[in-house]
Amino acid sequence: MKYTHILYWIICILGILSLPNNVLAAENISEAGASAVLAYETPKKVIDTRPQRLEKFLRSIQSPMASSATHIVQEADRLGLDWKLIPAIAGNESYFGKHIPLNSHNGLGWGIYTGTSYGIQFNTWNDGITTVSEGLKKNYINRGLLSIDQIGKKYAADPLWSSKVRHFMNMIESYRLYQRDERLLALSL
């Protein structure tokens, strides 16, 4: 019997200690003259690894856009776009900025119309990323083109554009910040 009580209290204490942090803090609230104490704490910020993940992914394929990874994510967040959309479009249009008109910083195929091999030139990758992100928001998303398929029909003449962009989005999504080195894995087998 004595051990049952001790076990009960140990389980209670462990249960309390395992509660999320936001249940352990207290905040005073008064309503109609009565005051109550509610358990609540603002959740701690989660570390956003998307910029580092994207940069590492772009560096792994030697993309000249790698140093703009943080800017890509910030612009996507600012405009409410999927953070993988811009780099996926760049993957499809220029293999992530590797095949572009000389010094154009236009890895997104922006302003390249059917029958031409050039498009709008930007001073930096960030300028191009901002312009295209804002253009997608204003000329596509805000006009009801919400899916990759809908965007693709207007963005490019290639009927496979949307499936290619989706493929690159999946590649980016599945890339992990801390990839296991395959060479070390092969050596250990």
N, C-alpha and C positions, 0 to 999 in steps of 0.2 A: 504494500500500500504506500509506504514511504517513497519508494522508488517511482511509483506511478505519478505522484505529485511532482517530483523533481523532473521527470520526463515531460510532464504536462507543461511546466514552466519553461523548460528548455525549448520545447516546440513553440510556445508562445513568443519567447524572446527571439528565436530564429525567424519566426513569421514576421515580427515587427521589423527586424533588421533587414529582411528581404523586400520590404515595401519600397516602391519607387520613391525617390527623393521628394517628388512633388506632393506626397501624402504626409510627409513628416513635418512640414513647415506650417505655421499658423498665421492667419491674417484676420484682423478684427474687422467686423462689418456690423454696422448698426442700422436697424430698420425699424421705423415707427417707435423710436425710443428704446427698443430692446437691442442688446448687443449679443452677437454670437461669434464664435470662433470657428472658422472653416479651415480645413487642411488644404493648403495649396501653395505651391512655389512655382514660379515661372520656370519652365523646362530649360535645361542648359542647352546652349547652341550645339548643334551637331556640326562637326567639322566637314566642310564641303571639299571633297577630293576631286570633283569633276575637272577643275582646271589642271590639276597635276596629272590626272588620268589621261586627259586629252593631250596634254603636252608630251607625256611619255609615249603615248600611242603615235603621235605625229613624228616624234624623234625616231621611233623604232622603224619608221618607213622613210626616214630622211626627208621629211617635208619641210620646205622653207617656211611654212606657216606655223611651225611648232612654237615659236616665241609669242605668237598671238593667241595661244590657247585660252589664257585668262580673259582676254578681250572678247573672244568668241562666246564664252560662257556668260560674261557680264552683259553683253548685248542681247543674248537670248533671254536672260532673266528680265532685263529692262523692257523688252518688247513682248514677253510672254510666248516665246518660241521654244520649241524643243532644242536643247543645247547641242544635240547631235545633228540637227538639220543642216546648218551651214557647213560644217566640215564634211558631211556626207555628200552634199552637193559639190563641194570642191573635190571630193574623191572621185565623183563621176565625171565632172567636167575637165579636170586637169591632173588627175591622180594626186590630189592634195597639194596643188600648186606647183608641181614638178614640170608640167608641160604647158607653158603659157607664152603669149607673145612677150618678147624681150622687155624686161623692166616694167611690165604692166601691173603687177601685183593684182591681177585679175584671175584668180584661180577658180572663180565661180561661174565663168562664162557669161557674166553680166553684160548685156548690150551686144552680144554676138548674135547677129541675126542670120537666118538661113541663107546660105550661099557665101557668107563671109568668114574669114579666119581670124578676125580681130574683133575687139570689143572696146569697152570703155577702159581707159587706163587710170590707175589710182597711184597716188604718191607712195603709199605704204599699204601693207597687208591690212592694218587696222582700219584705214580709210575705206578700203574695199569691203571689209567685213561689215562695217557700220552702214555703208550705203546699201549693200545687198540685204542686210537684215531689215533695215527700215523699208526698203522696197518690197520685200516679201510681206511684211506686216501691212503696209498701206495698199499695195496693188493686188495682193492675193488673199491673205487672211481676212482683212477687213471687208473684202468683197465676197466673202462666203466660200472661198476656196480653202477648205480646211484640211483635206486629206492630201497625202503625198500624190495620189493619183490625180486629184483635181489640179493641184499645183503643177504637176508635170505636163499636163495637157496644154497649159498656157506657157510654161517656162521653156520647154524644149520641143523640137520636132521629133526627136527620137521616141518611138512608142514604148521602148523599154526603159525610159528615163526613170520612172517611178520605182520600178523593181530594182534598178541599179542603186538608186539613192537609198532605198530600204535596205539593201544588202550592206552598204557602207555604214548605215546607222546601226545595224546589228553588229557589225565588226567593232565599232567604237563602243557600243554598249557592253559587249562581252569582254572587252579588254580590261584587265585588272591592273591596278597600280603596282602591285608587287607580283609580277609574273614569275613563275618558276623558270629558271634557266634550263632550257631543254638539253643543252650540252652537258651540264652537270648531272642531269637525270640520266642521260645515256651512258655517262661514265660510271655511274653507280650501279648500273644493271649488270 
